[in-house]
Amino acid sequence: MDGIKTVGIISKPGSERGPSVVPGLLQWLTSRGITARYDEVTAAYAGRSDGIDREKVPEDCQFVIVLGGDGTLLSAANAIGDREIPLFAVNLGSLGFLTAITVEEIYPELERALRGQHRIGHRRMISCSLIRGDKPIATYRALNDIVISKAAAAQMVDLETHVDQHFICTYKADGLIICTPTGSTAYSLSAGGPIIFPTVPSFSITPICPHTLTNRPVIVPDSSEIHVISRAPDDTAYLNADGKIGEHLKEGDRVVLRRSAHTLNLIRPPRLLYFDVLRQKLNWGKR
Protein backbone atom coordinates (compact mmCIF):
# COMPACT_ATOMS: atom_id res chain seq x y z
CA MET A 1 0.00 0.00 0.00
CA ASP A 2 3.03 2.25 -0.34
CA GLY A 3 2.60 5.49 -2.26
CA ILE A 4 -1.16 5.86 -1.81
CA LYS A 5 -2.27 8.87 -3.82
CA THR A 6 -5.93 8.25 -4.61
CA VAL A 7 -8.66 6.28 -2.84
CA GLY A 8 -12.30 5.76 -3.68
CA ILE A 9 -15.26 5.99 -1.32
CA ILE A 10 -18.58 4.22 -1.85
CA SER A 11 -21.32 4.72 0.74
CA LYS A 12 -24.60 3.11 1.67
CA PRO A 13 -27.64 5.28 0.87
CA GLY A 14 -29.81 6.33 3.79
CA SER A 15 -27.22 5.65 6.48
CA GLU A 16 -27.81 7.51 9.74
CA ARG A 17 -24.08 7.58 10.44
CA GLY A 18 -23.00 8.66 6.95
CA PRO A 19 -23.34 12.45 7.51
CA SER A 20 -21.23 12.26 10.68
CA VAL A 21 -18.53 9.96 9.26
CA VAL A 22 -17.90 11.21 5.72
CA PRO A 23 -16.85 14.87 6.34
CA GLY A 24 -14.20 13.84 8.87
CA LEU A 25 -12.94 11.06 6.62
CA LEU A 26 -12.52 13.41 3.67
CA GLN A 27 -10.68 15.91 5.85
CA TRP A 28 -8.41 13.16 7.21
CA LEU A 29 -7.50 12.02 3.69
CA THR A 30 -6.90 15.56 2.47
CA SER A 31 -4.58 16.30 5.40
CA ARG A 32 -2.41 13.38 4.23
CA GLY A 33 -2.30 14.52 0.62
CA ILE A 34 -4.64 11.75 -0.56
CA THR A 35 -7.22 12.50 -3.25
CA ALA A 36 -10.67 10.97 -2.82
CA ARG A 37 -13.03 9.91 -5.61
CA TYR A 38 -16.52 9.28 -4.28
CA ASP A 39 -20.01 8.42 -5.39
CA GLU A 40 -23.01 10.73 -5.25
CA VAL A 41 -24.22 9.29 -1.93
CA THR A 42 -20.88 10.08 -0.29
CA ALA A 43 -20.90 13.57 -1.77
CA ALA A 44 -24.37 14.22 -0.34
CA TYR A 45 -23.22 13.15 3.14
CA ALA A 46 -20.43 15.74 2.88
CA GLY A 47 -22.76 18.46 1.59
CA ARG A 48 -21.07 18.42 -1.80
CA SER A 49 -22.33 18.03 -5.36
CA ASP A 50 -19.22 16.61 -7.05
CA GLY A 51 -19.99 12.90 -6.68
CA ILE A 52 -19.56 10.58 -9.66
CA ASP A 53 -21.23 7.38 -10.83
CA ARG A 54 -20.39 4.47 -8.55
CA GLU A 55 -18.95 2.46 -11.44
CA LYS A 56 -16.39 5.22 -12.11
CA VAL A 57 -15.19 5.60 -8.51
CA PRO A 58 -12.46 2.87 -8.63
CA GLU A 59 -10.66 4.40 -11.65
CA ASP A 60 -7.03 5.24 -10.78
CA CYS A 61 -7.55 4.32 -7.11
CA GLN A 62 -5.13 2.29 -4.99
CA PHE A 63 -7.96 1.06 -2.78
CA VAL A 64 -11.64 1.75 -2.16
CA ILE A 65 -13.25 2.55 1.18
CA VAL A 66 -16.74 1.07 1.55
CA LEU A 67 -19.03 2.68 4.14
CA GLY A 68 -22.09 0.58 4.83
CA GLY A 69 -22.81 -3.10 5.18
CA ASP A 70 -22.30 -6.26 3.20
CA GLY A 71 -24.84 -5.14 0.59
CA THR A 72 -22.83 -1.99 -0.09
CA LEU A 73 -19.68 -4.07 -0.34
CA LEU A 74 -21.31 -6.33 -2.93
CA SER A 75 -22.23 -3.24 -4.94
CA ALA A 76 -18.64 -1.97 -4.65
CA ALA A 77 -17.31 -5.36 -5.78
CA ASN A 78 -19.46 -5.06 -8.88
CA ALA A 79 -18.14 -1.55 -9.53
CA ILE A 80 -14.52 -2.71 -9.22
CA GLY A 81 -15.00 -5.39 -11.87
CA ASP A 82 -11.70 -6.98 -12.89
CA ARG A 83 -9.51 -4.41 -11.18
CA GLU A 84 -7.25 -5.85 -8.49
CA ILE A 85 -8.07 -3.08 -6.02
CA PRO A 86 -8.42 -3.90 -2.31
CA LEU A 87 -11.57 -2.89 -0.44
CA PHE A 88 -11.42 -1.26 2.99
CA ALA A 89 -14.86 -2.19 4.31
CA VAL A 90 -16.36 -0.25 7.24
CA ASN A 91 -19.57 -1.40 8.89
CA LEU A 92 -22.02 1.45 9.48
CA GLY A 93 -24.75 -0.89 10.70
CA SER A 94 -24.93 -3.97 12.89
CA LEU A 95 -24.81 -7.24 10.96
CA GLY A 96 -21.95 -7.54 8.50
CA PHE A 97 -19.62 -10.49 7.96
CA LEU A 98 -17.47 -8.78 5.33
CA THR A 99 -17.54 -5.21 6.63
CA ALA A 100 -15.59 -6.07 9.77
CA ILE A 101 -14.01 -2.67 10.52
CA THR A 102 -16.08 -0.54 12.89
CA VAL A 103 -16.54 3.23 12.67
CA GLU A 104 -14.35 3.66 15.75
CA GLU A 105 -11.54 1.75 14.05
CA ILE A 106 -11.52 3.66 10.74
CA TYR A 107 -8.52 5.90 11.34
CA PRO A 108 -6.23 3.46 13.21
CA GLU A 109 -6.89 0.83 10.55
CA LEU A 110 -6.36 3.32 7.73
CA GLU A 111 -3.03 4.29 9.30
CA ARG A 112 -2.03 0.61 9.36
CA ALA A 113 -3.07 0.18 5.74
CA LEU A 114 -1.08 3.23 4.66
CA ARG A 115 1.97 1.86 6.48
CA GLY A 116 1.52 -1.56 4.90
CA GLN A 117 0.72 -3.19 8.26
CA HIS A 118 -2.40 -4.98 7.12
CA ARG A 119 -3.72 -8.31 5.96
CA ILE A 120 -5.50 -8.84 2.68
CA GLY A 121 -8.10 -11.58 2.46
CA HIS A 122 -8.56 -13.01 -1.01
CA ARG A 123 -12.14 -14.06 -1.70
CA ARG A 124 -12.82 -16.21 -4.73
CA MET A 125 -15.88 -15.32 -6.84
CA ILE A 126 -18.24 -17.43 -8.92
CA SER A 127 -19.10 -16.88 -12.58
CA CYS A 128 -22.31 -17.85 -14.29
CA SER A 129 -23.31 -18.26 -17.93
CA LEU A 130 -26.93 -18.45 -19.05
CA ILE A 131 -27.37 -20.61 -22.14
CA ARG A 132 -30.63 -20.67 -24.11
CA GLY A 133 -30.69 -23.36 -26.75
CA ASP A 134 -27.02 -23.51 -27.74
CA LYS A 135 -26.44 -19.78 -27.41
CA PRO A 136 -24.94 -17.99 -24.39
CA ILE A 137 -27.16 -14.97 -23.75
CA ALA A 138 -25.84 -13.55 -20.47
CA THR A 139 -22.95 -13.79 -18.04
CA TYR A 140 -22.81 -12.82 -14.38
CA ARG A 141 -20.27 -12.84 -11.59
CA ALA A 142 -20.94 -12.93 -7.87
CA LEU A 143 -19.02 -12.73 -4.63
CA ASN A 144 -21.71 -14.40 -2.51
CA ASP A 145 -24.05 -16.50 -4.59
CA ILE A 146 -25.98 -17.27 -7.72
CA VAL A 147 -29.62 -17.98 -6.89
CA ILE A 148 -32.31 -19.56 -9.05
CA SER A 149 -35.65 -19.04 -7.35
CA LYS A 150 -39.33 -19.13 -8.10
CA ALA A 151 -40.88 -15.94 -9.43
CA ALA A 152 -43.14 -14.06 -7.05
CA ALA A 153 -46.43 -15.78 -7.92
CA ALA A 154 -45.01 -19.16 -8.94
CA GLN A 155 -45.30 -22.53 -7.31
CA MET A 156 -42.17 -24.55 -6.59
CA VAL A 157 -39.76 -24.88 -9.50
CA ASP A 158 -38.02 -27.96 -10.89
CA LEU A 159 -34.27 -27.54 -11.28
CA GLU A 160 -32.26 -30.38 -12.82
CA THR A 161 -28.75 -30.22 -11.40
CA HIS A 162 -25.46 -31.78 -12.53
CA VAL A 163 -21.90 -31.52 -11.19
CA ASP A 164 -19.12 -32.35 -13.68
CA GLN A 165 -21.68 -34.14 -15.87
CA HIS A 166 -22.83 -36.27 -12.92
CA PHE A 167 -26.56 -36.00 -12.30
CA ILE A 168 -27.42 -35.05 -8.70
CA CYS A 169 -31.20 -34.77 -8.82
CA THR A 170 -34.03 -32.58 -9.99
CA TYR A 171 -34.78 -30.33 -7.06
CA LYS A 172 -38.42 -29.43 -6.54
CA ALA A 173 -38.09 -26.42 -4.30
CA ASP A 174 -38.56 -22.68 -3.94
CA GLY A 175 -35.12 -22.36 -5.46
CA LEU A 176 -31.46 -23.26 -5.38
CA ILE A 177 -28.48 -21.32 -3.98
CA ILE A 178 -24.99 -21.94 -5.33
CA CYS A 179 -22.63 -20.02 -3.08
CA THR A 180 -18.96 -19.39 -2.48
CA PRO A 181 -17.41 -19.77 0.99
CA THR A 182 -17.89 -16.00 1.38
CA GLY A 183 -21.58 -16.40 0.58
CA SER A 184 -22.02 -19.27 3.02
CA THR A 185 -22.88 -16.76 5.78
CA ALA A 186 -25.45 -14.97 3.61
CA TYR A 187 -28.65 -16.32 2.02
CA SER A 188 -27.38 -19.91 2.09
CA LEU A 189 -27.03 -19.80 5.88
CA SER A 190 -30.65 -18.65 6.19
CA ALA A 191 -31.69 -21.61 4.04
CA GLY A 192 -29.86 -24.09 6.27
CA GLY A 193 -26.58 -24.23 4.37
CA PRO A 194 -23.20 -24.84 6.03
CA ILE A 195 -20.69 -22.21 7.12
CA ILE A 196 -17.55 -22.69 5.01
CA PHE A 197 -14.16 -21.29 6.02
CA PRO A 198 -13.15 -18.63 3.44
CA THR A 199 -10.02 -20.43 2.20
CA VAL A 200 -11.75 -23.78 1.56
CA PRO A 201 -11.92 -24.12 -2.26
CA SER A 202 -15.56 -25.12 -2.60
CA PHE A 203 -19.11 -24.28 -3.58
CA SER A 204 -22.23 -25.11 -1.61
CA ILE A 205 -25.44 -26.17 -3.38
CA THR A 206 -28.33 -25.41 -1.04
CA PRO A 207 -32.01 -25.99 -1.90
CA ILE A 208 -34.54 -23.45 -0.65
CA CYS A 209 -37.49 -25.09 1.10
CA PRO A 210 -37.23 -28.37 -0.86
CA HIS A 211 -40.33 -30.53 -1.34
CA THR A 212 -38.25 -33.59 -0.40
CA LEU A 213 -36.93 -33.05 3.11
CA THR A 214 -33.96 -35.34 2.49
CA ASN A 215 -32.61 -32.87 -0.10
CA ARG A 216 -29.74 -31.42 1.91
CA PRO A 217 -26.96 -28.94 1.09
CA VAL A 218 -24.04 -30.42 -0.85
CA ILE A 219 -20.47 -29.10 -0.86
CA VAL A 220 -18.43 -29.63 -4.04
CA PRO A 221 -14.89 -28.56 -5.05
CA ASP A 222 -14.73 -25.15 -6.70
CA SER A 223 -12.91 -26.82 -9.58
CA SER A 224 -16.28 -28.36 -10.47
CA GLU A 225 -18.58 -27.17 -13.21
CA ILE A 226 -22.19 -27.03 -12.09
CA HIS A 227 -25.08 -27.16 -14.58
CA VAL A 228 -28.63 -26.29 -13.55
CA ILE A 229 -31.40 -26.76 -16.12
CA SER A 230 -34.71 -25.04 -15.50
CA ARG A 231 -37.62 -27.43 -15.95
CA ALA A 232 -40.07 -24.77 -14.82
CA PRO A 233 -42.47 -23.08 -17.27
CA ASP A 234 -41.28 -19.88 -18.93
CA ASP A 235 -40.75 -16.92 -16.61
CA THR A 236 -41.65 -18.79 -13.42
CA ALA A 237 -37.99 -19.13 -12.37
CA TYR A 238 -35.63 -16.21 -11.82
CA LEU A 239 -31.83 -16.08 -11.90
CA ASN A 240 -29.93 -13.47 -9.87
CA ALA A 241 -26.34 -12.76 -8.91
CA ASP A 242 -25.67 -11.46 -5.39
CA GLY A 243 -29.30 -10.39 -5.18
CA LYS A 244 -28.51 -7.45 -7.45
CA ILE A 245 -28.98 -8.33 -11.11
CA GLY A 246 -30.60 -11.13 -13.05
CA GLU A 247 -33.44 -12.19 -15.30
CA HIS A 248 -36.36 -14.58 -15.77
CA LEU A 249 -35.62 -18.02 -17.18
CA LYS A 250 -37.27 -19.92 -19.98
CA GLU A 251 -37.99 -23.63 -19.73
CA GLY A 252 -34.86 -25.53 -20.78
CA ASP A 253 -32.46 -22.70 -19.98
CA ARG A 254 -29.11 -23.96 -18.73
CA VAL A 255 -27.18 -22.12 -16.04
CA VAL A 256 -23.47 -23.02 -16.02
CA LEU A 257 -21.45 -22.10 -12.95
CA ARG A 258 -17.67 -22.10 -12.56
CA ARG A 259 -15.00 -20.65 -10.33
CA SER A 260 -14.20 -17.13 -11.47
CA ALA A 261 -10.64 -16.22 -12.37
CA HIS A 262 -11.20 -13.02 -10.37
CA THR A 263 -10.79 -12.63 -6.61
CA LEU A 264 -11.97 -9.83 -4.36
CA ASN A 265 -9.29 -8.44 -2.06
CA LEU A 266 -10.40 -7.28 1.39
CA ILE A 267 -8.21 -5.29 3.77
CA ARG A 268 -8.62 -6.99 7.14
CA PRO A 269 -7.61 -5.81 10.62
CA PRO A 270 -4.53 -7.80 11.73
CA ARG A 271 -6.11 -8.72 15.04
CA LEU A 272 -9.45 -9.92 13.62
CA LEU A 273 -9.80 -13.59 12.70
CA TYR A 274 -12.69 -15.35 10.98
CA PHE A 275 -14.02 -17.08 14.08
CA ASP A 276 -13.91 -13.76 15.94
CA VAL A 277 -16.34 -12.41 13.35
CA LEU A 278 -18.61 -15.45 13.64
CA ARG A 279 -18.75 -15.19 17.43
CA GLN A 280 -19.58 -11.51 17.22
CA LYS A 281 -22.13 -11.64 14.42
CA LEU A 282 -23.88 -14.89 15.38
CA ASN A 283 -23.72 -14.32 19.14
CA TRP A 284 -21.87 -17.55 19.76
CA GLY A 285 -20.84 -18.22 23.34
CA LYS A 286 -17.48 -17.03 24.58
CA ARG A 287 -14.94 -18.92 26.62
Residue, then its C-alpha position, 0 to 999 in steps of 0.5 A: m500500500d506504499g505510495i497511496k495517492t488516490v482512494g475511492i469511497i462508496s457509501k450506503p444510501g440512507s445511512e444515519r451515520g454517513p453524515s457524521v462519518v464522511p466529512g471527517l474522513l474526507q478531511w483526514l484524507t486531504s490532510r495526508g495529501i490523498t485525493a478521494r473519488y466518491d459516489e453521489v451518496t458520499a458527496a451528499y453526506a459531505g454536503r457536496s455536489d461533485g460525486i460521480d457514478r459508482e462504477k467510475v469511482p475505482e478508476d485510478c484508485q489504490f484502494v476503495i473505502v466502503l461505508g455501509g454493510d455487506g450489501t454496499l460491499l457487494s455493490a462496490a465489488n461489482a463496480i470494481g469489476d476486474r480491477e485488483i483493487p483492495l476494499f477497505a470495508v467499514n460497517l455502518g450498521s450492525l450485521g456484516f460479515l465482510t464489513a468487519i471494521t467498525v466506525e471507531e476503528i476507521y482511522p487506526e486501521l487506515e493508518r495501518a493500511l497506509r503503512g503496509q501493516h495490514r492483511i489482505g483476504h482473497r475471496r474467490m468469486i463465482s461466474c455464471s453463464l446463461i445458455r438458451g438453446d445452444k447460445p450464451i445470452a448472459t454472463y454474471r459474476a458474484l461474490n456471494d451467490i448465484v440464486i435460481s428461485k421461483a418468481a413471485a407468484a409461482q409454485m415450486v420450480d423444478l431444477e435439474t442439477h449436474v456436477d461435472q456431468h454427474f446428475i445429482c437430482t431434480y430439485k423441486a423447491d422454492g429455489l437453489i443457492i450456489c454459493t462461495p465460501t464467502g456467501s455461506t454466511a449470507y442467504s445460504l445460511s438462512a436456508g440451512g446451508p453450512i458455514i464454510f471457512p473462506t479459504v476452503p476451495s468449494f461451492s455449496i449447493t443449497p435448496i430453498c425449502p425443498h419438497t423432499l426433506t432429504n434434499r440437503p446442502v451439498i459441498v463440491p470442489d470449486s474446480s467443479e462445473i455445475h449445470v442447472i437446467s430449468r424445468a419450470p415453465d417460462d418466466t416462473a424461475y428467476l436467476n440473480a447474482d448477489g441479489k442485485i442483477g438477473e433475469h427470468l428463465k425460460e424452460g430448458d435454460r441452462v445455467v453453467l457455474r464455474r469458479s471465477a478467475h477473479t478474486l476480491n481483495l479485502i483489507r482486514p484488521p490484523r487482530l481480527l480472525y474469521f471465528d472472531v467475526l462469527r462469534q460476534k455476528l452470530n452471538w456464539g458463546k465465549r470462553 
